[in-house]
Amino acid sequence: MNNIATLPQNGIENKPVKIFRAFTPRLRMIPLGGNGEIGKNMTIYEYGDDIIIVDCGIMFPRSEMLGIDFIIPNISYLEDRKDKIRGIVFTHGHEDHIGGIPYIWPKMQAPLYATKLTAGFIESKMQEFDLKPNIRVVKAGDHLQLGVFKIEFMPFSHTFLDDVGLIIDTPEGKVVHISDFKLDPNKLESQKVVQRLGEISTQKVKLLLLESTNVEHKSAPIAESVVHDTLSNIFQKTKGRLIVTSFASSLDRIQGVINGATRSHRKVAIAGRSMERSINIAMNLGYLKVPKDILVDVHRISNMPDDKLVVLCTGSQGEEYSALVRMSTGEHKQVRIKKGDTVVISAGAIPGNERSFNDTVNNLYKQGADVFYGSEAQRLHSSGHAKRDELKLVIETVKPEYFIPIHGEYRHLVLHVRLAQELGIPEQNTFVMEDGYIFEVFQGKARIAQERADASYVLVDGLGVGDVGNIVLRDRQAMAKDGIFVVILTVDHETGKIVTSPDIISRGFIYMREREDLVYKARQEVKKMFARHNEKYPANWDYIKKAMRSELGEFLYNETERRPMIIPVVIEV
């Protein structure tokens, strides 16, 4: 417990809080990911001796996190309370909701609960790590008792099929937890959702947690069936070869591609490992309807007529090494883009991916292709996230006592809170929470606790999990910006004098053949520095290297106005 006297209650001002005694049971809700950021969604609900976890995702690194593959939630709060965990419940199977589970589940060994399709994706992911957890399959409408928590699974529309929201009965009242969703105007399911939320509101909802990703967007939602019609029209009008990309887990969109290919009498070849994996899982579980003999091996398409083929591939975000990116640069072995090809990107660029997305489109044009790229204006993409009017409808229907926005960057959370306040929820009952904040309800009254759960980033770099910290990242950034300058000194063990002229290695800083003058000056400076410090502190190599690192850094900056990472090495012989 820290000594902070006041804490942010609504993201705007600080208000005093009353501290409850630690042993008093109360409901706690703690976001370990997804609040103040996009990705690594993970939420804890705790009451007394019972904890349930909702989702366990990954987040992709920011551009300055060099060499990092992705980020997972920090579970140190849970590691101290493993015996209280009653289960991990998943809303759906997107990576930002399930991607962290192979790294986190082995530390907790908690039961997993997911709908059939989500369970299939989790099982496939776990198999890559030789893990075999017992995944218990639930379906929309089911009720599940985990400790003091009674959970109802409620069906929602999203780009991932089998998506659910959660209605959680707790000793402090009813909590509605709605993760990624949209209200599709052409689906009866969405109408039933609103009806069910209305029924729940009559039971007095204590707390509503609602996703915030699209709170800035006011346009009307586009039905997925409209996107299917657009794809089908393109398929009918296109004479040459078709190459289509979308998110690999957007199975409704993939079904639209298969339907369009069927109607235009084309075969479908799959390119990209994650696309193959998603389609195989969905077909095996009965979530994709694929006509017999429509799928062909991508390795056997070289002799097929262009007007009889659709290539369905990964790469909708311009991801490095994805199938579409390799096609756009001429590096894909089976599919070479040529004049007359039509490429359809049925996805919008996720914030942060704009450059790679645009680079891919540009490269496709350079290869001679015509490109349709997904925007809602072209009816080529329908967002899986509820927009402002949809969020408004949910808040008005549920009528919660307290409201907390989730799954969004800080601006999204603030705008969502303001929307809730406009709809009549009192300011003191709305909370902007970042990762690690602890929301508590005790005897019906809510507050933000002074305590914080550790929500610092856990970075995954290859096989390393959590072993790369800020210092390593700063070193990588320094090397990426100004390179590295290594000075190797061979020193006589007896006399402490330099045996040979210092060796210098430069990478990413200067091209040594073109800057021989600077290399020569650096050698002379190194000799002087070494002699001076070695005389003052004989054979104190740690001190000498530290001093040389600082002084040589200043010398190189004065010569070049750049600061490479300097690594002095002393070898005694």
C-alpha positions as CSV (number, residue, x, y, z in Angstrom):
1,M,0.0,0.0,0.0
2,N,1.5,3.4,-1.0
3,N,1.0,6.7,0.7
4,I,-1.0,8.5,-2.0
5,A,-3.8,10.5,-0.4
6,T,-6.0,11.1,-3.4
7,L,-6.5,9.1,-6.6
8,P,-8.1,9.7,-10.0
9,Q,-11.7,8.7,-9.9
10,N,-12.8,9.7,-13.4
11,G,-9.7,10.7,-15.3
12,I,-10.4,14.4,-14.7
13,E,-9.9,15.2,-11.0
14,N,-8.6,13.6,-7.8
15,K,-11.0,12.9,-4.9
16,P,-10.3,11.6,-1.4
17,V,-10.9,7.9,-0.8
18,K,-11.7,5.9,2.3
19,I,-9.4,3.0,3.0
20,F,-11.2,-0.3,3.8
21,R,-9.5,-2.8,6.1
22,A,-7.7,-5.4,4.0
23,F,-9.4,-8.4,5.5
24,T,-12.9,-7.2,4.6
25,P,-14.3,-9.1,1.7
26,R,-15.2,-6.9,-1.3
27,L,-15.5,-7.2,-5.0
28,R,-12.4,-6.3,-6.9
29,M,-12.0,-5.7,-10.7
30,I,-8.4,-5.3,-12.0
31,P,-7.5,-4.8,-15.6
32,L,-4.0,-6.3,-16.3
33,G,-4.2,-5.3,-19.9
34,G,-6.4,-3.5,-22.5
35,N,-7.0,-0.3,-20.5
36,G,-5.0,2.6,-21.9
37,E,-3.8,0.5,-24.8
38,I,-5.0,-1.7,-27.7
39,G,-4.3,-5.4,-27.0
40,K,-3.2,-7.9,-24.3
41,N,-6.7,-7.9,-22.8
42,M,-6.9,-9.4,-19.4
43,T,-9.3,-8.7,-16.5
44,I,-9.4,-10.1,-13.0
45,Y,-12.5,-10.4,-10.8
46,E,-11.8,-11.1,-7.1
47,Y,-14.0,-11.6,-4.1
48,G,-12.7,-13.1,-0.9
49,D,-11.0,-16.4,-1.7
50,D,-12.2,-16.6,-5.3
51,I,-10.7,-15.2,-8.5
52,I,-11.8,-15.5,-12.1
53,I,-9.8,-14.2,-15.1
54,V,-11.4,-13.0,-18.3
55,D,-9.2,-13.3,-21.4
56,C,-5.4,-13.5,-21.7
57,G,-4.1,-11.8,-24.8
58,I,-1.0,-10.3,-26.4
59,M,-0.2,-6.8,-27.7
60,F,2.1,-6.1,-30.5
61,P,5.2,-3.9,-29.7
62,R,5.6,-0.2,-30.4
63,S,8.1,0.7,-33.0
64,E,10.8,1.6,-30.5
65,M,10.7,-1.8,-28.9
66,L,13.3,-3.2,-31.2
67,G,13.5,-7.0,-31.5
68,I,10.4,-7.6,-29.4
69,D,7.9,-10.1,-30.8
70,F,5.0,-9.1,-28.6
71,I,3.9,-8.2,-25.0
72,I,1.9,-10.3,-22.5
73,P,0.2,-9.3,-19.3
74,N,2.1,-9.1,-16.0
75,I,0.6,-11.7,-13.7
76,S,2.7,-11.1,-10.5
77,Y,-0.6,-10.2,-8.7
78,L,-2.0,-13.6,-9.6
79,E,1.1,-15.6,-8.8
80,D,0.7,-14.6,-5.2
81,R,-2.9,-15.8,-5.3
82,K,-2.8,-18.9,-7.5
83,D,-4.8,-21.0,-5.0
84,K,-7.7,-18.6,-5.4
85,I,-8.0,-18.8,-9.2
86,R,-11.2,-20.7,-10.1
87,G,-10.9,-20.5,-13.9
88,I,-9.9,-18.4,-16.9
89,V,-12.9,-17.5,-19.1
90,F,-12.5,-16.4,-22.7
91,T,-14.8,-14.1,-24.7
92,H,-13.4,-15.1,-28.2
93,G,-10.4,-16.3,-30.0
94,H,-8.6,-13.3,-31.3
95,E,-4.9,-13.0,-30.4
96,D,-5.4,-10.0,-28.2
97,H,-7.6,-12.2,-26.1
98,I,-6.0,-15.6,-26.2
99,G,-2.4,-15.1,-27.4
100,G,-0.8,-14.9,-24.0
101,I,-2.2,-18.1,-22.6
102,P,0.6,-20.5,-23.6
103,Y,3.0,-18.3,-21.6
104,I,0.8,-17.7,-18.6
105,W,-1.3,-20.9,-18.1
106,P,1.7,-23.1,-17.1
107,K,2.3,-20.8,-14.1
108,M,-1.3,-21.1,-12.9
109,Q,-2.7,-24.4,-14.3
110,A,-6.3,-23.0,-13.9
111,P,-9.3,-24.5,-15.7
112,L,-10.0,-22.9,-19.1
113,Y,-13.6,-22.1,-20.3
114,A,-14.4,-21.1,-23.9
115,T,-16.9,-21.5,-26.6
116,K,-16.3,-24.3,-29.1
117,L,-14.5,-22.3,-31.8
118,T,-12.4,-20.3,-29.3
119,A,-11.5,-23.5,-27.6
120,G,-10.3,-24.9,-30.9
121,F,-8.0,-21.9,-31.4
122,I,-6.7,-22.1,-27.9
123,E,-6.0,-25.9,-28.3
124,S,-4.2,-25.3,-31.5
125,K,-2.0,-22.6,-29.9
126,M,-1.3,-24.8,-26.9
127,Q,-0.2,-27.7,-29.1
128,E,2.6,-25.5,-30.5
129,F,4.0,-25.4,-26.9
130,D,3.3,-29.1,-26.2
131,L,0.7,-28.0,-23.6
132,K,-2.5,-30.0,-23.1
133,P,-4.8,-28.2,-20.7
134,N,-8.3,-29.3,-20.1
135,I,-10.4,-26.8,-22.0
136,R,-14.1,-26.9,-21.0
137,V,-16.4,-26.0,-23.8
138,V,-19.4,-23.7,-23.1
139,K,-22.0,-22.2,-25.4
140,A,-24.0,-19.1,-25.5
141,G,-26.8,-19.3,-22.9
142,D,-24.9,-21.5,-20.5
143,H,-24.5,-20.7,-16.9
144,L,-21.2,-21.5,-15.0
145,Q,-20.5,-21.3,-11.2
146,L,-16.9,-20.5,-10.3
147,G,-16.6,-19.9,-6.6
148,V,-18.9,-17.1,-5.7
149,F,-19.2,-16.0,-9.3
150,K,-22.1,-17.2,-11.4
151,I,-21.5,-16.5,-15.1
152,E,-23.9,-16.4,-18.0
153,F,-22.5,-16.5,-21.5
154,M,-24.3,-14.1,-23.9
155,P,-23.9,-14.3,-27.7
156,F,-22.5,-11.3,-29.6
157,S,-21.6,-10.5,-33.2
158,H,-17.9,-9.9,-34.0
159,T,-15.4,-10.7,-36.7
160,F,-14.7,-13.8,-34.7
161,L,-17.6,-16.2,-34.7
162,D,-18.8,-17.7,-31.3
163,D,-18.0,-14.4,-29.5
164,V,-19.6,-14.0,-26.1
165,G,-20.1,-11.3,-23.4
166,L,-20.4,-12.2,-19.8
167,I,-23.1,-11.5,-17.2
168,I,-21.4,-12.1,-13.8
169,D,-23.4,-12.4,-10.6
170,T,-21.3,-11.4,-7.6
171,P,-22.0,-10.9,-3.9
172,E,-21.9,-7.2,-4.6
173,G,-24.3,-7.3,-7.5
174,K,-24.5,-8.0,-11.2
175,V,-21.6,-7.2,-13.5
176,V,-22.0,-7.0,-17.3
177,H,-18.6,-7.5,-19.1
178,I,-18.8,-6.9,-22.9
179,S,-15.6,-7.3,-24.8
180,D,-15.3,-6.9,-28.6
181,F,-18.7,-6.8,-30.3
182,K,-20.9,-5.0,-32.8
183,L,-24.6,-4.9,-33.4
184,D,-25.0,-6.1,-36.9
185,P,-28.2,-4.5,-38.3
186,N,-28.9,-7.6,-40.5
187,K,-28.5,-10.3,-37.8
188,L,-31.4,-11.4,-35.6
189,E,-28.7,-12.3,-33.0
190,S,-28.0,-8.6,-32.4
191,Q,-31.7,-7.8,-31.9
192,K,-31.9,-10.6,-29.3
193,V,-28.8,-9.2,-27.6
194,V,-30.5,-5.9,-27.0
195,Q,-33.6,-7.6,-25.8
196,R,-31.6,-9.7,-23.3
197,L,-29.7,-6.7,-22.1
198,G,-33.0,-5.0,-21.4
199,E,-34.1,-8.0,-19.3
200,I,-30.9,-7.8,-17.3
201,S,-31.4,-4.1,-16.6
202,T,-34.5,-4.9,-14.7
203,Q,-32.4,-6.8,-12.2
204,K,-30.3,-3.7,-11.4
205,V,-26.8,-3.9,-13.0
206,K,-24.1,-2.8,-10.5
207,L,-21.3,-2.4,-13.1
208,L,-21.0,-2.3,-16.9
209,L,-17.6,-2.8,-18.6
210,L,-17.8,-2.0,-22.3
211,E,-15.3,-2.0,-25.1
212,S,-14.1,1.4,-26.3
213,T,-12.2,0.8,-29.5
214,N,-14.6,2.6,-31.9
215,V,-16.1,5.2,-29.6
216,E,-14.7,8.0,-31.8
217,H,-16.7,6.8,-34.8
218,K,-20.3,7.9,-35.3
219,S,-21.1,6.4,-38.7
220,A,-23.7,3.7,-38.9
221,P,-22.5,0.0,-38.7
222,I,-22.1,-1.9,-42.0
223,A,-23.6,-5.3,-42.0
224,E,-21.2,-8.2,-42.9
225,S,-23.7,-9.3,-45.6
226,V,-23.0,-6.0,-47.4
227,V,-19.3,-6.8,-47.5
228,H,-20.2,-10.3,-48.9
229,D,-22.2,-8.7,-51.6
230,T,-19.3,-6.3,-52.5
231,L,-16.9,-9.3,-52.7
232,S,-19.3,-11.3,-54.8
233,N,-19.7,-8.4,-57.3
234,I,-15.9,-8.0,-57.7
235,F,-15.6,-11.8,-58.2
236,Q,-18.3,-11.7,-61.0
237,K,-16.8,-8.7,-62.8
238,T,-13.1,-9.7,-62.6
239,K,-11.7,-11.5,-65.6
240,G,-8.2,-12.3,-64.4
241,R,-6.8,-13.9,-61.2
242,L,-8.1,-12.8,-57.9
243,I,-6.0,-12.5,-54.7
244,V,-7.9,-11.7,-51.5
245,T,-6.6,-11.1,-48.0
246,S,-8.4,-10.5,-44.7
247,F,-7.7,-11.3,-41.1
248,A,-7.1,-15.0,-40.8
249,S,-9.6,-15.3,-37.9
250,S,-12.4,-13.3,-39.6
251,L,-14.2,-16.5,-40.5
252,D,-17.4,-14.7,-41.6
253,R,-15.4,-12.8,-44.1
254,I,-13.6,-16.0,-45.3
255,Q,-17.0,-17.6,-45.7
256,G,-18.0,-14.6,-48.0
257,V,-14.8,-15.2,-50.1
258,I,-15.6,-18.9,-50.4
259,N,-19.3,-18.1,-51.3
260,G,-18.1,-15.6,-53.9
261,A,-15.6,-18.0,-55.4
262,T,-18.3,-20.7,-55.6
263,R,-20.8,-18.4,-57.5
264,S,-18.1,-17.3,-59.9
265,H,-16.9,-20.9,-60.5
266,R,-13.4,-20.4,-59.1
267,K,-11.2,-22.6,-57.1
268,V,-9.7,-21.3,-53.8
269,A,-6.0,-21.7,-52.9
270,I,-4.9,-20.8,-49.4
271,A,-1.5,-19.1,-48.8
272,G,-0.2,-18.3,-45.3
273,R,0.2,-20.5,-42.3
274,S,-2.3,-18.7,-40.0
275,M,-4.9,-18.6,-42.7
276,E,-4.5,-22.4,-43.3
277,R,-4.7,-23.0,-39.5
278,S,-7.8,-20.9,-39.0
279,I,-9.7,-22.5,-42.0
280,N,-8.7,-26.0,-40.9
281,I,-9.9,-25.4,-37.3
282,A,-13.2,-23.8,-38.5
283,M,-13.9,-26.6,-41.1
284,N,-13.2,-29.4,-38.6
285,L,-15.5,-27.8,-36.0
286,G,-18.3,-27.0,-38.6
287,Y,-18.0,-23.2,-38.6
288,L,-17.1,-22.9,-42.3
289,K,-19.2,-24.4,-45.1
290,V,-16.8,-25.3,-47.9
291,P,-18.1,-27.0,-51.0
292,K,-16.4,-30.2,-52.0
293,D,-13.3,-29.9,-54.3
294,I,-13.3,-26.1,-54.2
295,L,-10.0,-25.9,-52.3
296,V,-6.8,-26.5,-54.2
297,D,-3.1,-26.8,-53.1
298,V,-1.3,-23.5,-53.6
299,H,1.7,-25.4,-54.8
300,R,-0.4,-26.8,-57.8
301,I,-1.9,-23.6,-59.3
302,S,0.7,-22.7,-61.9
303,N,-1.3,-24.3,-64.7
304,M,-4.7,-23.2,-63.6
305,P,-6.6,-20.6,-65.8
306,D,-6.5,-17.2,-64.1
307,D,-10.2,-16.7,-64.3
308,K,-10.8,-19.9,-62.4
309,L,-8.7,-19.1,-59.3
310,V,-8.9,-17.1,-56.1
311,V,-5.9,-17.0,-53.8
312,L,-6.9,-16.4,-50.2
313,C,-3.9,-15.2,-48.2
314,T,-2.5,-13.6,-45.1
315,G,-1.0,-10.1,-45.1
316,S,-4.0,-7.7,-44.7
317,Q,-1.9,-5.5,-42.4
318,G,1.3,-5.6,-44.4
319,E,2.9,-7.9,-41.9
320,E,6.5,-8.7,-42.6
321,Y,6.9,-12.2,-44.1
322,S,3.2,-12.6,-44.7
323,A,2.1,-14.2,-48.0
324,L,0.7,-10.9,-49.5
325,V,3.8,-8.9,-48.6
326,R,6.1,-11.6,-50.2
327,M,3.9,-11.5,-53.3
328,S,4.1,-7.7,-53.5
329,T,7.9,-7.9,-53.4
330,G,8.2,-10.8,-55.8
331,E,9.5,-13.2,-53.1
332,H,6.5,-15.6,-52.9
333,K,7.4,-18.9,-54.6
334,Q,4.0,-20.0,-55.7
335,V,2.2,-16.7,-56.5
336,R,3.9,-14.0,-58.7
337,I,1.9,-10.9,-59.2
338,K,1.5,-9.9,-62.8
339,K,-0.5,-7.5,-64.9
340,G,-4.2,-8.4,-65.0
341,D,-4.2,-9.7,-61.3
342,T,-6.8,-8.1,-59.0
343,V,-5.9,-7.9,-55.3
344,V,-8.7,-7.3,-52.8
345,I,-7.7,-6.2,-49.2
346,S,-10.8,-6.8,-47.2
347,A,-9.6,-5.1,-44.0
348,G,-8.8,-1.6,-42.8
349,A,-5.4,-0.7,-41.6
350,I,-5.1,-1.0,-37.8
351,P,-3.7,2.2,-36.2
352,G,0.1,1.8,-36.2
353,N,0.1,-0.4,-39.3
354,E,-0.6,2.4,-41.9
355,R,2.9,2.5,-43.3
356,S,3.4,-1.2,-43.8
357,F,-0.2,-1.4,-45.2
358,N,0.5,1.4,-47.7
359,D,3.9,0.0,-48.7
360,T,2.2,-3.3,-49.6
361,V,-0.4,-1.5,-51.7
362,N,2.3,0.5,-53.5
363,N,4.3,-2.6,-54.2
364,L,1.3,-4.4,-55.6
365,Y,0.7,-1.6,-58.0
366,K,4.4,-1.7,-59.0
367,Q,4.0,-5.4,-59.9
368,G,1.1,-4.5,-62.2
369,A,-1.9,-5.5,-60.1
370,D,-5.2,-3.6,-59.7
371,V,-5.9,-3.2,-56.0
372,F,-9.1,-2.7,-54.0
373,Y,-8.2,-2.0,-50.4
374,G,-10.7,-2.1,-47.6
375,S,-12.4,0.9,-46.3
376,E,-16.0,1.0,-45.1
377,A,-16.7,3.6,-47.8
378,Q,-16.0,1.0,-50.4
379,R,-18.1,-1.6,-48.5
380,L,-15.0,-3.9,-48.5
381,H,-14.7,-4.0,-44.7
382,S,-17.0,-4.0,-41.7
383,S,-15.5,-3.2,-38.4
384,G,-16.0,-5.8,-35.7
385,H,-16.1,-3.1,-33.0
386,A,-19.2,-1.2,-31.9
387,K,-19.3,2.5,-32.8
388,R,-20.6,5.4,-30.8
389,D,-24.3,4.8,-31.5
390,E,-24.1,1.1,-30.7
391,L,-22.2,1.8,-27.5
392,K,-24.9,4.4,-26.6
393,L,-27.7,1.9,-27.2
394,V,-26.0,-0.7,-24.8
395,I,-25.5,1.9,-22.1
396,E,-29.0,3.2,-22.3
397,T,-30.4,-0.4,-22.3
398,V,-28.3,-1.8,-19.4
399,K,-28.7,1.3,-17.2
400,P,-25.7,0.4,-14.9
401,E,-25.1,2.1,-11.5
402,Y,-21.4,2.2,-12.3
403,F,-19.6,2.4,-15.6
404,I,-16.0,1.5,-16.7
405,P,-14.8,1.6,-20.3
406,I,-12.3,-1.1,-21.3
407,H,-10.3,-2.1,-24.4
408,G,-9.0,1.2,-25.7
409,E,-6.3,3.8,-25.5
410,Y,-6.6,6.6,-22.9
411,R,-8.5,9.0,-25.2
412,H,-11.0,6.2,-26.0
413,L,-11.6,5.6,-22.3
414,V,-12.1,9.3,-21.6
415,L,-14.5,9.8,-24.5
416,H,-16.5,6.7,-23.5
417,V,-16.8,8.0,-19.9
418,R,-18.1,11.3,-21.3
419,L,-20.7,9.5,-23.4
420,A,-21.9,7.6,-20.3
421,Q,-22.2,10.8,-18.4
422,E,-24.2,12.4,-21.3
423,L,-26.6,9.4,-21.0
424,G,-27.3,10.2,-17.3
425,I,-24.7,8.1,-15.4
426,P,-23.4,10.4,-12.6
427,E,-19.8,11.6,-13.0
428,Q,-18.8,10.1,-9.6
429,N,-20.0,6.7,-10.9
430,T,-17.8,6.6,-14.0
431,F,-14.2,5.6,-13.9
432,V,-11.2,5.9,-16.3
433,M,-8.9,3.0,-15.3
434,E,-5.5,2.1,-16.6
435,D,-3.9,-1.3,-16.3
436,G,-3.2,-2.2,-12.7
437,Y,-5.8,0.1,-11.2
438,I,-8.0,-1.7,-8.6
439,F,-11.7,-1.0,-8.6
440,E,-13.5,-2.1,-5.5
441,V,-17.2,-2.4,-4.4
442,F,-17.8,-2.7,-0.7
443,Q,-21.4,-2.8,0.7
444,G,-22.7,-1.3,-2.5
445,K,-20.3,1.6,-2.7
446,A,-17.5,1.8,-5.3
447,R,-14.1,3.4,-5.3
448,I,-10.6,3.1,-6.8
449,A,-8.2,1.6,-4.3
450,Q,-4.8,3.1,-3.4
451,E,-3.1,-0.2,-4.0
452,R,-1.9,-1.0,-7.5
453,A,-1.3,-4.3,-9.2
454,D,1.9,-4.6,-11.2
455,A,0.9,-4.1,-14.8
456,S,4.4,-3.4,-16.3
457,Y,5.1,-4.9,-19.7
458,V,6.4,-8.5,-20.0
459,L,8.2,-8.6,-23.3
460,V,8.6,-11.7,-25.4
461,D,11.7,-11.9,-27.5
462,G,12.1,-15.2,-29.3
463,L,12.3,-17.9,-26.5
464,G,12.9,-15.2,-23.9
465,V,9.9,-14.2,-21.7
466,G,10.4,-11.2,-19.4
467,D,14.2,-11.2,-19.7
468,V,14.3,-8.1,-21.8
469,G,13.8,-4.9,-19.8
470,N,14.1,-1.1,-20.3
471,I,17.9,-1.2,-20.2
472,V,18.2,-3.7,-23.0
473,L,15.6,-1.8,-25.1
474,R,17.6,1.4,-24.6
475,D,20.8,-0.3,-25.7
476,R,19.0,-1.6,-28.8
477,Q,17.6,1.9,-29.5
478,A,21.1,3.4,-29.2
479,M,22.6,0.9,-31.5
480,A,19.8,1.3,-34.0
481,K,20.1,5.1,-34.0
482,D,23.9,5.7,-34.0
483,G,25.5,2.2,-34.3
484,I,28.2,0.6,-32.2
485,F,31.9,1.4,-31.7
486,V,34.0,-1.4,-30.1
487,V,37.6,-0.7,-28.9
488,I,39.7,-3.7,-28.1
489,L,42.9,-3.2,-26.0
490,T,45.5,-6.0,-25.6
491,V,47.4,-5.3,-22.4
492,D,50.5,-7.0,-21.0
493,H,49.6,-8.7,-17.7
494,E,53.0,-7.9,-16.1
495,T,53.5,-4.3,-17.2
496,G,50.0,-3.1,-17.7
497,K,50.9,-1.5,-21.0
498,I,49.2,-1.8,-24.4
499,V,50.9,-4.5,-26.5
500,T,49.5,-3.5,-29.9
501,S,47.6,-0.7,-31.4
502,P,44.0,-0.7,-30.3
503,D,41.6,-2.6,-32.6
504,I,38.5,-0.8,-33.6
505,I,35.2,-2.3,-34.9
506,S,32.4,-0.1,-36.1
507,R,28.9,-1.2,-37.1
508,G,26.2,1.2,-38.1
509,F,28.3,4.2,-37.1
510,I,30.9,4.9,-39.8
511,Y,32.3,3.1,-42.8
512,M,35.9,2.7,-41.6
513,R,37.5,2.7,-45.1
514,E,35.9,6.1,-45.8
515,R,36.8,7.6,-42.3
516,E,40.3,6.3,-41.8
517,D,41.2,9.8,-40.4
518,L,38.6,9.5,-37.7
519,V,39.7,5.9,-36.9
520,Y,43.3,7.1,-36.6
521,K,42.4,10.0,-34.3
522,A,40.2,7.6,-32.1
523,R,43.2,5.2,-31.7
524,Q,45.4,8.0,-30.5
525,E,42.8,9.3,-28.1
526,V,42.2,5.8,-26.7
527,K,46.0,5.4,-26.1
528,K,46.1,8.7,-24.2
529,M,43.0,7.9,-22.2
530,F,44.2,4.4,-21.2
531,A,47.7,5.7,-20.2
532,R,46.2,8.4,-18.1
533,H,43.6,6.3,-16.2
534,N,45.9,3.3,-15.9
535,E,48.5,5.4,-14.2
536,K,46.0,6.7,-11.7
537,Y,44.2,3.4,-11.1
538,P,46.5,0.6,-12.2
539,A,44.8,-2.5,-13.6
540,N,41.3,-1.3,-12.4
541,W,39.8,-2.4,-15.6
542,D,36.2,-1.7,-14.7
543,Y,36.9,1.9,-13.8
544,I,39.2,2.4,-16.8
545,K,36.6,1.0,-19.3
546,K,33.8,3.2,-17.7
547,A,36.0,6.4,-18.0
548,M,37.0,5.5,-21.5
549,R,33.4,4.9,-22.5
550,S,32.5,8.4,-21.3
551,E,35.5,10.3,-22.7
552,L,35.5,8.5,-26.1
553,G,31.8,9.1,-26.4
554,E,32.4,12.9,-26.0
555,F,35.3,12.7,-28.5
556,L,33.2,10.9,-31.2
557,Y,30.3,13.3,-30.7
558,N,32.5,16.3,-31.1
559,E,33.8,14.7,-34.4
560,T,30.5,13.5,-35.8
561,E,27.6,14.8,-33.7
562,R,26.5,11.2,-33.2
563,R,26.6,9.0,-30.1
564,P,27.2,5.3,-30.9
565,M,27.2,2.7,-28.2
566,I,30.8,2.4,-27.1
567,I,32.1,-1.0,-25.8
568,P,35.7,-1.0,-24.5
569,V,37.2,-4.4,-24.2
570,V,40.5,-5.1,-22.3
571,I,42.3,-8.4,-22.9
572,E,45.3,-9.3,-20.7
573,V,48.0,-11.5,-22.2
